[in-house]
């Protein structure tokens, strides 16, 4: 069985499981209906083929999950504080971030992670230039803006090390001079 066929079988089984869980009871009828619906979805409405190049690094992925969870919790507390603290409303704005991500899939994952962090929302993605425009709730100080860029760079670095394979080795400044 080819890798593509194995993937399709996996998707059908996953869709059947989700369908059965949505009904709340494991019956033969629900399982068969889920399998039939899964087959129809995979055959009639196939997703476009997406080239997947790269590798999976489980250690970097574990760090990515931990860091993303921390950022989401920390930002939730910051947003809550901004909502209940006395004083003026925070200054919000749109910041531009150029990403060093090669894969479309990893770019989509990065945008999803940025949207999951409370107080941020990606407004526009320039796929050709790898630039995202992000609405940030608090840009009232240089420190807040710098913190946003540090957070974004750290997530980007972890995503690249988790999922991408660099085609060209990165050279240091000393190597570039020689």
N, C-alpha and C positions, 0 to 999 in steps of 0.2 A: 504494500500500500504506500502510495507516495505521501510526501510530507503535506502537500496541499489537501489531499483526500482525508488524511488523518486530522488535519485542522478543521475541515468541514464537519466531520463526524463529531469532533469535540464541541463545535458550535451547536450542532443539533442537540446533543446531549445536554449542554448547558441551557439551551432554550427550553427543553422539555422539563428540566429541573426547576427553572424559574416559573414556568407555567404551572407546574404541580404545586409549588410553594405558594403561588398567588391564590390558588383555589383553597389551600389550607388543609387538604386531606389527600393522602396518598391512596388513590384507587387506580385500578387498571384502566378505567376510562379516562381519567385525568392524565395518566402517563402516556397512553396511546394518542390522545388528542394533542398533548404537548409535543410528542415526537412528530406527528403529522404536521403540526403548525411549524415546528422547527425545520422540517424538510422543505415545506413550501417557502419559508423565508429564505433559506439558504439557496434554493434552486431558482425561485422567481425573483427575489430581491437580493442578489449577491452584492456584497460590498466590493468596491473597486480594489484591485490588487495594489498593495502598498509595499514598495520595496523596503525591506528591513535589512539594513546593514549595520553591523556593530556587534556588540557583545554584551552580556549581562554580567555585572560585577555584584555579587550578593553582599559583600561587605560594604561597598559604597551605597548600595540600595538600602541596607539597614540603617546606615547613617542618614540617608535622605529621609527615610520615614521618621526617624527620631527628630531630626532637625525641623522637618515640616510640621510635625505635631507640636513641637515646642513653639514655633513661630505662630501657629494658629491659636494656641492657648494664650500666649503672651499678647498677641494682637487683640484677642477677644477682651482681655482685661483692660488694655489700653483704650479700646473703643468704649467699653463700659464706663471707664473713668471719665473720658471726654464727654460722655452723655450726662453724667450726674454731677460733675464738678461745677462749682460756681465760677462765673466769669463768662467771657465772650465765647462764641462758637469757634472751633478751630479753623484755621485757614486751610482750605483744601486746594488742590491743583492737579494738573496733569503733567506727569514726568515722562520723558522719553528715555528708553533703555535700549541700547544696541546689544544684542545677544550673540555670543560666539558658539552657536549651536548649528550643526550641519544638517541633522535629520529633521524632516517634517514632523515625524512622530514625537520626537523629543521636544520640539518647539511647542507642539500641542500640549504635551505634558507640563511644560514650563508655564504656559498660559493658564492651564487648569490649576496648578499650584498657586500661582499669583492670585487667581480669583478666589481660592479657598481661604486666603489670609484676610481676616476681617479688616476693613478699612482700605482695601485696595480692590480695583476692578479694572481689568484690561478693556480699553475702549476700542483700540484699533491695532491690527497686526499688519506690518509690512513684511510679507514673507520673503520677497526678493532681497531686501536689505537686512532682514532679520532684526527689525526694529519693532518694539511694542510701545504703545502709549498707554500709560497706566494712570487712572485717577486714584490719588492718594488722599486719604481723609485729613492727615495732619502734615502740612508742609510749612508750618509757621516758623520754623527755625532751621538754621543750617544743620544742626545736629539731627533733626528729624529727617531731613532730606538725605543726609549722609547715611543714616541708619537704613533707610529704604534701599539705597543703592548697595550697601553691604549685604543686606538680606537677599536681594535679587542675585547678586554675584555669587553668594554662597550656594543658593539653590541651583543656579546655573552650573556651577562647578560640580556639584554633586550629581546632577542629572547627566552631565557629560561623562563623568567617571563611572556612572552606573550603567549607561546604555549605549554610549557611542564608542566607536573605534576610530581613532584619529588615523587618517591615511598618510599624513606627513608628520614625521616626528618634530616635536617642538624644539627649537634651538634656543639656547641661552644667548644673552647679550655678548658674552666672550666668544662663543662659537661663531656668531654672526660677523664679528670683526675680523676674524682670521680668514 
